[in-house]
Amino acid sequence: MLQKSPARPDPRPLVQQMTPPQDLPFIDLARALLKASFLFSIHPDRAYQAFDLTLAQVDVLMALGNAENASLTCSEIAEKTLITKGGITGILDRLEARGLVKRLHSREDRRSVTVRLSAKGIELFRKLCPALARANRAIFDRVFQPEQQKEFSNFLNMLISDLEG
């Protein structure tokens, strides 16, 4: 009795077996975008590290620094940052413990809270913001020519706009 020989396994990587060839570049493109974002955020030259801040804390401080009167509600912070509403409370707790922000409860509705940069927070922001801008510029200037920077920014904004719907 003849035995069937076992089928030879496909030697190609699983991603190539499961993905149509015309779609493979988009897997690599998305991964490259995520990797660039990750490396950009943890680069040793990131100015926020010198201020003993996390990326999420900087995100909140930048949102407040970009807001009228340097204050926002928690919902507005969630809309303007990469942080979920649930994650904001812990970040605000740590920023408040350092004296960088103040929570102000509404007199009309105690559930409504406005978050504002404190005097100490404004002073830190005055140092942090230019340091971040210089560090960002140094990275982009190393990689792109000025016209490429504009084009890259346009492409990223187009992608963000489409993904935000």
Backbone torsions as a table, in degrees:
resi	resn	phi	psi	omega
1	MET	NA	128.6	-179.5
2	LEU	-81.9	134.8	175.8
3	GLN	-96.4	141.0	176.0
4	LYS	-74.0	136.3	175.2
5	SER	-77.2	143.4	-179.2
6	PRO	-62.0	146.6	179.0
7	ALA	-63.6	139.4	178.5
8	ARG	-73.0	130.6	177.7
9	PRO	-69.9	148.4	177.9
10	ASP	-68.4	120.9	-176.5
11	PRO	-76.7	-10.4	-178.2
12	ARG	-69.8	151.6	174.6
13	PRO	-56.6	149.8	-178.4
14	LEU	-56.2	-39.1	-179.3
15	VAL	-59.4	-36.6	178.2
16	GLN	-73.6	-30.7	178.5
17	GLN	-72.3	-32.8	-172.5
18	MET	-95.8	-13.4	-171.9
19	THR	-119.2	132.6	175.4
20	PRO	-58.8	140.5	-176.4
21	PRO	-53.3	-36.3	-178.5
22	GLN	-69.7	-16.1	-179.9
23	ASP	-96.6	-14.5	-177.9
24	LEU	-56.6	-42.2	-179.9
25	PRO	-59.4	-27.4	-177.6
26	PHE	-76.8	-26.2	172.2
27	ILE	-66.7	-45.8	179.3
28	ASP	-65.4	-39.7	-179.7
29	LEU	-63.4	-47.0	179.5
30	ALA	-63.6	-41.1	179.0
31	ARG	-64.9	-40.1	178.3
32	ALA	-63.4	-40.0	178.1
33	LEU	-63.4	-44.8	178.5
34	LEU	-64.9	-41.3	179.6
35	LYS	-65.0	-42.7	178.4
36	ALA	-61.3	-42.8	178.9
37	SER	-61.5	-46.1	179.6
38	PHE	-62.3	-49.5	-178.7
39	LEU	-64.4	-37.4	177.6
40	PHE	-61.3	-41.3	-175.7
41	SER	-74.3	-27.5	-177.4
42	ILE	-105.8	4.0	-178.3
43	HIS	-53.3	137.8	-177.5
44	PRO	-58.8	-21.8	179.7
45	ASP	-85.2	5.2	-178.8
46	ARG	-65.6	120.4	-173.0
47	ALA	-62.7	-30.6	-175.9
48	TYR	-64.6	-24.8	-179.4
49	GLN	-64.6	-33.8	178.5
50	ALA	-67.1	-20.5	179.9
51	PHE	-98.0	7.5	-179.8
52	ASP	56.6	46.0	178.8
53	LEU	-117.0	150.6	172.8
54	THR	-87.8	164.6	177.9
55	LEU	-60.6	-39.2	179.1
56	ALA	-65.1	-39.4	178.2
57	GLN	-65.0	-40.3	177.5
58	VAL	-64.0	-40.3	179.1
59	ASP	-57.5	-45.1	179.2
60	VAL	-66.8	-46.0	-180.0
61	LEU	-61.2	-40.1	178.8
62	MET	-66.7	-39.2	177.4
63	ALA	-62.2	-44.2	178.5
64	LEU	-65.9	-41.3	180.0
65	GLY	-66.2	-23.7	178.2
66	ASN	-90.8	-4.7	-175.1
67	ALA	-93.2	152.6	174.3
68	GLU	-60.4	133.0	-177.7
69	ASN	61.2	16.8	179.4
70	ALA	51.1	38.5	179.1
71	SER	-143.2	147.4	180.0
72	LEU	-148.5	158.4	170.0
73	THR	-80.1	166.3	178.3
74	CYS	-61.2	-38.4	178.1
75	SER	-64.0	-40.3	178.5
76	GLU	-66.1	-37.7	176.8
77	ILE	-61.4	-44.2	179.5
78	ALA	-61.0	-39.1	179.7
79	GLU	-67.9	-32.8	-172.1
80	LYS	-97.8	-1.7	-178.8
81	THR	-123.2	-178.5	176.7
82	LEU	-96.4	19.9	-172.6
83	ILE	-110.2	140.3	176.9
84	THR	-75.4	158.6	178.4
85	LYS	-56.4	-38.5	179.8
86	GLY	-66.2	-32.0	-178.9
87	GLY	-82.2	-16.6	-175.8
88	ILE	-67.1	-37.7	-176.3
89	THR	-56.6	-48.3	-179.5
90	GLY	-64.3	-39.3	178.8
91	ILE	-65.3	-44.2	178.4
92	LEU	-64.4	-37.6	176.7
93	ASP	-56.9	-46.0	-178.4
94	ARG	-69.6	-39.6	177.8
95	LEU	-67.0	-38.1	178.2
96	GLU	-67.8	-39.7	177.9
97	ALA	-61.4	-30.6	177.3
98	ARG	-85.6	-2.4	178.6
99	GLY	77.3	20.3	-176.2
100	LEU	-91.7	-23.5	177.6
101	VAL	-134.8	160.3	174.6
102	LYS	-127.0	141.5	173.2
103	ARG	-100.7	129.0	179.9
104	LEU	-117.4	120.0	-179.7
105	HIS	-85.0	139.1	178.4
106	SER	-68.3	141.5	177.0
107	ARG	-73.2	-29.8	-178.7
108	GLU	-80.1	-36.2	-175.8
109	ASP	-140.9	103.5	-175.5
110	ARG	-61.8	-19.1	178.1
111	ARG	-76.0	-22.1	-178.8
112	SER	-84.1	124.2	-177.6
113	VAL	-124.5	132.0	172.9
114	THR	-105.9	135.7	179.4
115	VAL	-107.4	133.0	-177.1
116	ARG	-133.8	145.2	172.1
117	LEU	-64.7	134.7	175.2
118	SER	-80.8	176.3	176.2
119	ALA	-59.7	-41.5	177.5
120	LYS	-65.2	-37.9	177.9
121	GLY	-65.3	-39.9	178.0
122	ILE	-65.8	-41.0	178.4
123	GLU	-62.9	-43.7	176.7
124	LEU	-63.8	-41.4	-179.4
125	PHE	-61.4	-37.2	178.8
126	ARG	-61.6	-28.4	178.1
127	LYS	-90.3	-41.4	-174.8
128	LEU	-66.6	-48.3	-173.6
129	CYS	-58.8	-50.1	178.1
130	PRO	-65.1	-34.2	179.0
131	ALA	-65.4	-41.9	177.2
132	LEU	-63.5	-44.8	-178.9
133	ALA	-60.8	-44.2	179.2
134	ARG	-63.4	-43.7	-179.4
135	ALA	-64.7	-42.8	178.0
136	ASN	-62.6	-45.2	-179.5
137	ARG	-60.5	-42.7	-179.4
138	ALA	-59.3	-42.9	180.0
139	ILE	-65.5	-50.0	-177.4
140	PHE	-66.5	-37.6	178.7
141	ASP	-65.9	-30.9	177.6
142	ARG	-68.1	-31.9	-170.6
143	VAL	-100.2	-39.0	-171.8
144	PHE	-122.1	149.2	167.4
145	GLN	-76.4	159.2	-178.0
146	PRO	-51.9	-42.6	-179.8
147	GLU	-67.6	-35.4	177.3
148	GLN	-66.8	-35.9	177.6
149	GLN	-60.8	-44.0	178.5
150	LYS	-62.9	-44.7	-179.3
151	GLU	-64.5	-43.4	178.1
152	PHE	-60.7	-44.5	178.0
153	SER	-60.4	-43.5	178.1
154	ASN	-61.7	-43.9	179.5
155	PHE	-62.7	-45.1	179.0
156	LEU	-62.5	-43.2	179.4
157	ASN	-64.3	-36.7	176.4
158	MET	-63.5	-44.0	179.3
159	LEU	-63.6	-47.0	179.3
160	ILE	-60.6	-45.8	-179.3
161	SER	-59.1	-43.7	179.5
162	ASP	-65.9	-42.3	-177.7
163	LEU	-70.6	-31.1	177.7
164	GLU	-75.5	-17.3	175.2
165	GLY	75.1	NA	NA
